[in-house]
């Protein structure tokens, strides 16, 4: 058996340290979160005999294979992006990202999130924020403007002009 295996308990301990160690620099905290995600993915895909191009594809594969809900999958991918940045996270973002990472570890290893960590993270996903409305419909200048010609209209006008 390979000596490089890491347990879910060790990964959960890393997530807990992310939340309780105040002296961590933001860059170090993000790197630690990212490394924890990488270790979890490595353990999750090591016996699949598949090649993955990047961390996104590993996370996506594991989310599908373990039946992670769409809302949690979105939160996990957002955490992956945040952890790959050097920008400091707000305390709220850090807690939601820790929650997403804990859910991911739990699903990959098939274990429950420990109580010591569960009391530190939010129990629900981040509240939904309405995004920008996308409206790709054609705008008309007036309600009396005729619709654009259809193929049938084009055929009838070309036939009439050809006859004359």
PAFIGU-872607 format. One line per field, with one value per residue (C-alpha): residue number from 1; residue in one letter; x, y, z. Coordinates in nm, 2 decimals. Layout:
BEGIN
num = c(NUM_...)
residuo = c(A_...)
X = c(X_...)
Y = c(Y_...)
Z = c(Z_...)
//
This chain:
BEGIN
num = c(1_2_3_4_5_6_7_8_9_10_11_12_13_14_15_16_17_18_19_20_21_22_23_24_25_26_27_28_29_30_31_32_33_34_35_36_37_38_39_40_41_42_43_44_45_46_47_48_49_50_51_52_53_54_55_56_57_58_59_60_61_62_63_64_65_66_67_68_69_70_71_72_73_74_75_76_77_78_79_80_81_82_83_84_85_86_87_88_89_90_91_92_93_94_95_96_97_98_99_100_101_102_103_104_105_106_107_108_109_110_111_112_113_114_115_116_117_118_119_120_121_122_123_124_125_126_127_128_129_130_131_132_133_134_135_136_137_138_139_140_141_142_143_144_145_146_147_148_149_150_151_152_153_154_155_156_157_158_159_160_161_162_163_164)
residuo = c(X_X_X_X_X_X_X_X_X_X_X_X_X_X_X_X_X_X_X_X_X_X_X_X_X_X_X_X_X_X_X_X_X_X_X_X_X_X_X_X_X_X_X_X_X_X_X_X_X_X_X_X_X_X_X_X_X_X_X_X_X_X_X_X_X_X_X_X_X_X_X_X_X_X_X_X_X_X_X_X_X_X_X_X_X_X_X_X_X_X_X_X_X_X_X_X_X_X_X_X_X_X_X_X_X_X_X_X_X_X_X_X_X_X_X_X_X_X_X_X_X_X_X_X_X_X_X_X_X_X_X_X_X_X_X_X_X_X_X_X_X_X_X_X_X_X_X_X_X_X_X_X_X_X_X_X_X_X_X_X_X_X_X_X)
X = c(0.00_0.12_0.25_0.12_-0.24_-0.41_-0.72_-1.04_-0.96_-0.63_-0.81_-1.08_-0.81_-0.66_-1.00_-1.05_-0.70_-0.80_-1.08_-0.92_-0.57_-0.59_-0.22_-0.23_-0.15_-0.43_-0.19_-0.09_-0.45_-0.56_-0.26_-0.34_-0.71_-0.59_-0.35_-0.62_-0.84_-0.56_-0.49_-0.86_-0.89_-0.58_-0.73_-1.06_-0.93_-0.63_-0.81_-1.01_-0.76_-0.85_-0.64_-0.75_-0.63_-0.67_-0.81_-1.15_-1.20_-1.11_-1.35_-1.62_-1.57_-1.57_-1.89_-2.07_-1.94_-2.03_-2.37_-2.30_-2.60_-2.57_-2.58_-2.29_-2.10_-2.12_-2.00_-1.71_-1.60_-1.62_-1.40_-1.16_-1.13_-1.10_-0.83_-0.62_-0.60_-0.38_-0.67_-0.77_-1.11_-1.37_-1.45_-1.79_-1.63_-1.38_-1.66_-1.86_-1.55_-1.46_-1.81_-1.78_-1.44_-1.58_-1.87_-1.64_-1.41_-1.71_-1.85_-1.51_-1.43_-1.79_-1.77_-1.96_-1.82_-1.68_-1.87_-1.56_-1.57_-1.94_-1.99_-1.75_-1.91_-2.25_-2.52_-2.67_-2.53_-2.47_-2.79_-2.89_-2.80_-3.00_-2.77_-2.81_-3.10_-3.00_-3.24_-3.14_-3.48_-3.48_-3.60_-3.84_-3.87_-4.25_-4.53_-4.64_-4.31_-4.36_-4.16_-3.85_-3.93_-3.93_-3.80_-4.16_-4.19_-3.86_-3.96_-4.29_-4.12_-3.84_-4.10_-4.31_-4.01_-3.89_-4.24_-4.23)
Y = c(0.00_0.35_0.55_0.88_0.83_1.10_1.05_1.25_1.34_1.50_1.70_1.81_1.92_2.14_2.30_2.36_2.53_2.76_2.89_2.91_3.03_3.41_3.47_3.31_3.55_3.56_3.42_3.13_3.06_3.04_2.82_2.59_2.57_2.50_2.23_2.06_2.05_1.91_1.63_1.55_1.53_1.31_1.06_1.07_1.00_0.78_0.45_0.58_0.51_0.83_1.13_1.48_1.80_2.03_2.07_2.19_1.86_1.65_1.85_1.82_1.45_1.38_1.59_1.39_1.06_1.12_1.28_1.62_1.86_2.14_2.42_2.25_2.19_2.56_2.65_2.40_2.54_2.90_2.79_2.64_2.97_3.17_2.94_2.98_3.35_3.57_3.80_3.81_3.66_3.82_3.62_3.53_3.41_3.21_3.03_2.95_2.83_2.61_2.47_2.38_2.22_2.02_1.90_1.80_1.60_1.44_1.33_1.20_1.00_0.90_1.03_1.29_1.63_1.62_1.81_2.02_2.16_2.16_2.42_2.66_2.66_2.78_2.52_2.64_2.76_3.12_3.31_3.34_3.68_3.77_3.83_4.06_4.01_3.90_3.99_3.89_3.97_4.21_4.55_4.73_5.10_5.10_4.85_4.91_4.82_4.51_4.20_4.12_3.94_3.56_3.33_3.29_3.67_3.68_3.41_3.59_3.93_3.77_3.58_3.89_4.09_3.81_3.80_4.17)
Z = c(0.00_-0.08_0.21_0.06_0.15_0.35_0.56_0.58_0.94_0.84_0.57_0.81_1.05_0.78_0.71_1.09_1.11_0.82_1.03_1.38_1.31_1.30_1.23_0.88_0.60_0.33_0.07_0.30_0.40_0.03_-0.06_0.23_0.12_-0.24_-0.13_0.08_-0.23_-0.44_-0.18_-0.16_-0.54_-0.55_-0.31_-0.49_-0.84_-0.78_-0.86_-1.15_-1.43_-1.59_-1.69_-1.59_-1.74_-1.44_-1.10_-1.24_-1.42_-1.12_-0.90_-1.16_-1.21_-0.83_-0.78_-1.05_-0.93_-0.57_-0.65_-0.50_-0.54_-0.80_-0.54_-0.35_-0.67_-0.76_-0.41_-0.44_-0.78_-0.63_-0.34_-0.59_-0.77_-0.44_-0.32_-0.63_-0.58_-0.36_-0.27_0.09_0.16_0.39_0.70_0.55_0.22_0.42_0.62_0.31_0.13_0.43_0.42_0.05_0.11_0.41_0.20_-0.08_0.16_0.32_-0.02_-0.16_0.15_0.24_0.60_0.80_0.87_1.23_1.50_1.58_1.23_1.18_1.46_1.28_0.93_0.81_0.79_0.47_0.13_0.07_0.01_-0.35_-0.51_-0.81_-1.11_-1.40_-1.63_-1.98_-2.25_-2.60_-2.76_-3.05_-2.95_-3.18_-3.20_-3.21_-3.14_-3.50_-3.66_-3.88_-3.80_-4.01_-4.33_-4.32_-4.59_-4.73_-4.76_-4.94_-5.19_-5.27_-5.33_-5.55_-5.75_-5.81_-5.92_-6.15_-6.32_-6.40)
//
